[in-house]
Amino acid sequence: MTAGPPSTPPAERATDGQHAGRGGRLTLWGVAIIIIAVSVFGDHQQPDSTPQASRSPGSSTALTDTQRGARPLPRSAPIRLLIPSISVDAPFTSLSVSDTGQLEPPPAADTNLVGWYAKGVTPGEVGAAIIAGHVDTATSAAVFAELYELRPGDRFSVDRADGRKAEFVVDDTETFPKDDFPDTRVYADTERPEVRLITCAGDYDHSVKDYTENLVVFAHLV
């Protein structure tokens, strides 16, 4: 795939190495997948853009108004993430890519903090906004410690700098091995406003100082 202009955000790997003080950063994979790719969103089991968990046997292929999502919002920085079902009420910090091509994780000193990829779309814009948070640190559990509890149909919201609240509904929650992460499915461009909540999961491998899996929550604006 041909890379876009310098201002086009690259597609970053999900949160690697959440343990502060034990090494590891967010790994960058590929270039410009998020913005310049106009592709079908799906994995090997699901050929269309409807997440598997949101479909039922015999359901129509026509999208309902809820599946299509709400009218997109203009660009505006996120201020606060609210997930009532797992007691998340956390401010945002912006995340950027380092000179080594790695997405910097949120500072580990603050366990109640989430980050968003500032050169990508903002939550509520058309596209897949990337929100990352630690599952734990070297000292305690962190903001996304209970992210695994989210289920299709659960709702969360993002307070934005323009005073609007962007509300999202969960489509699917999946865990992927880090050595077989579906970059295109997670980071490809989308035709509606969507969000990916990403954290580490699986076992902690002390030999490489990293978790073995990533947990990804797929959601869209309603």
C-alpha positions in Angstrom: 0.0 0.0 0.0 1.3 3.4 -0.9 2.0 5.8 2.0 0.0 9.0 2.2 1.4 12.5 2.9 3.3 13.2 6.1 0.2 14.4 7.8 -1.6 11.1 7.2 -1.6 9.1 10.5 -0.1 5.6 10.3 -1.8 2.6 11.6 -0.5 1.8 15.1 -0.4 -1.6 16.7 -2.5 -2.2 19.8 -1.1 -1.4 23.2 2.1 -3.3 23.8 3.9 -3.5 27.1 1.5 -1.8 29.4 3.6 -2.6 32.5 5.5 0.6 33.5 9.0 -0.1 34.5 9.0 -3.5 32.9 9.6 -2.3 29.4 7.6 -2.3 26.2 5.8 0.4 24.1 3.0 0.5 21.6 4.2 -0.9 18.4 3.6 0.7 15.0 2.6 -1.6 12.1 2.2 -0.5 8.5 1.8 3.0 7.2 -1.4 5.0 6.5 -3.9 2.2 6.8 -6.4 4.2 8.8 -6.9 7.1 6.5 -5.9 6.3 2.9 -7.4 2.7 2.9 -11.0 2.5 1.9 -11.7 -1.1 2.6 -14.3 -3.6 3.8 -14.1 -3.9 7.5 -14.0 -7.5 8.6 -12.0 -10.6 9.4 -11.7 -14.1 7.9 -14.9 -15.2 9.4 -16.9 -12.1 8.7 -16.9 -10.9 5.0 -18.9 -7.7 5.6 -18.7 -4.7 7.8 -21.2 -5.9 10.5 -19.3 -7.3 13.5 -20.1 -11.0 14.2 -21.5 -10.4 17.7 -24.1 -7.9 16.4 -25.7 -10.4 14.0 -28.2 -13.2 14.6 -29.0 -16.2 12.5 -31.5 -15.4 9.8 -31.1 -11.6 10.2 -31.5 -9.4 7.2 -28.4 -8.0 5.5 -30.0 -4.5 5.5 -28.6 -2.3 8.2 -30.9 -0.8 10.8 -30.7 2.9 11.8 -28.8 1.8 15.0 -26.3 -0.3 13.0 -25.7 2.6 10.6 -25.0 4.9 13.5 -25.7 8.5 14.2 -24.8 11.6 12.1 -21.0 12.2 12.3 -19.7 15.0 14.4 -17.1 17.6 13.5 -13.5 17.2 14.7 -13.1 18.0 18.4 -10.6 16.7 20.9 -11.9 14.2 23.5 -11.9 15.4 27.1 -13.3 12.5 29.2 -14.2 8.8 28.7 -17.2 7.6 30.6 -18.0 3.8 30.8 -20.6 3.5 33.6 -20.9 -0.3 33.5 -17.3 -0.7 34.5 -16.9 2.5 36.5 -14.6 4.3 34.1 -14.5 8.1 34.4 -11.1 9.1 33.0 -9.6 12.1 31.4 -7.7 11.9 28.1 -4.2 12.6 27.1 -3.0 12.7 23.4 -0.7 10.0 22.1 1.9 10.5 19.4 4.4 8.4 17.5 8.0 8.5 18.6 11.0 8.9 16.3 11.4 5.1 16.4 7.9 4.6 14.9 6.2 3.5 18.2 3.0 4.9 19.6 3.8 6.2 23.1 1.4 4.8 25.7 -0.4 7.0 28.3 1.9 7.9 31.3 1.9 4.9 33.7 2.1 7.2 36.8 -1.6 8.0 36.4 -3.6 4.8 36.4 -6.9 6.6 35.7 -5.9 8.0 32.3 -6.7 7.1 28.7 -5.0 8.2 25.5 -6.2 8.8 22.0 -4.1 8.9 18.8 -4.2 12.6 18.2 -3.3 12.4 14.5 -6.2 10.1 13.8 -9.9 10.9 13.9 -11.5 12.2 17.0 -14.3 10.2 18.7 -17.5 11.1 16.7 -15.8 11.8 13.4 -16.1 9.4 10.5 -13.5 6.7 10.8 -12.0 4.6 13.6 -10.9 6.6 16.6 -8.2 4.8 18.6 -8.4 5.0 22.5 -5.8 3.1 24.5 -5.4 2.5 28.2 -3.4 0.4 30.6 -4.8 -2.7 32.1 -2.4 -2.4 34.9 1.0 -1.0 35.8 3.9 -2.3 37.9 2.1 -1.2 41.0 -1.7 -1.5 40.6 -4.6 -2.2 38.3 -5.4 0.6 35.8 -8.2 2.3 34.0 -9.0 -0.6 31.6 -8.6 -3.4 34.1 -12.3 -4.4 33.6 -12.6 -3.6 29.9 -13.1 -7.3 29.3 -16.5 -7.1 30.9 -18.0 -5.0 28.1 -20.6 -6.8 26.0 -22.4 -6.0 22.7 -25.1 -3.4 23.5 -23.2 -1.8 26.3 -22.9 2.0 26.0 -20.2 4.5 26.8 -19.6 8.1 26.0 -16.9 10.7 25.3 -17.1 14.3 26.5 -15.6 16.5 23.8 -13.9 19.9 23.8 -16.8 21.4 21.8 -19.2 20.6 24.6 -20.9 17.7 22.8 -21.2 14.2 24.2 -20.5 11.4 21.7 -22.3 8.2 22.7 -21.2 4.8 21.5 -22.6 1.3 21.6 -20.4 -1.8 21.7 -20.6 -4.0 18.7 -18.1 -6.6 19.6 -15.3 -7.4 22.1 -12.5 -9.7 21.0 -9.0 -10.8 22.1 -6.2 -11.3 19.6 -2.7 -12.8 19.9 -0.2 -10.0 19.5 1.8 -12.1 17.0 -1.4 -12.5 14.9 -3.1 -9.1 15.3 -5.6 -8.2 12.6 -4.3 -4.8 11.8 -6.6 -4.1 8.8 -9.7 -5.1 10.8 -8.9 -2.9 13.7 -7.4 0.1 12.0 -9.0 0.2 8.5 -11.0 3.3 7.5 -14.8 3.0 8.2 -17.8 4.7 6.6 -19.3 5.7 10.0 -18.0 7.1 13.2 -16.4 4.2 15.2 -14.1 3.7 18.2 -11.6 1.1 19.2 -10.9 0.7 22.9 -7.6 -1.2 23.2 -5.6 -2.7 26.1 -3.4 -5.6 26.9 -4.7 -9.1 27.8 -3.7 -12.7 28.2 -0.7 -13.8 30.1 2.3 -11.6 31.1 5.4 -13.0 29.5 8.3 -12.1 31.8 10.9 -13.1 29.2 9.8 -10.3 26.8 8.2 -8.1 29.4 4.9 -7.9 27.6 1.4 -9.4 27.5 0.6 -12.1 25.0 -2.7 -10.7 23.7 -4.6 -7.5 23.0 -8.3 -6.9 23.9 -10.2 -4.7 21.4 -13.7 -3.3 21.9 -15.4 -2.3 18.7 -18.1 0.4 19.0 -20.0 2.9 16.8 -21.6 6.3 17.4 -25.4 6.3 18.2 
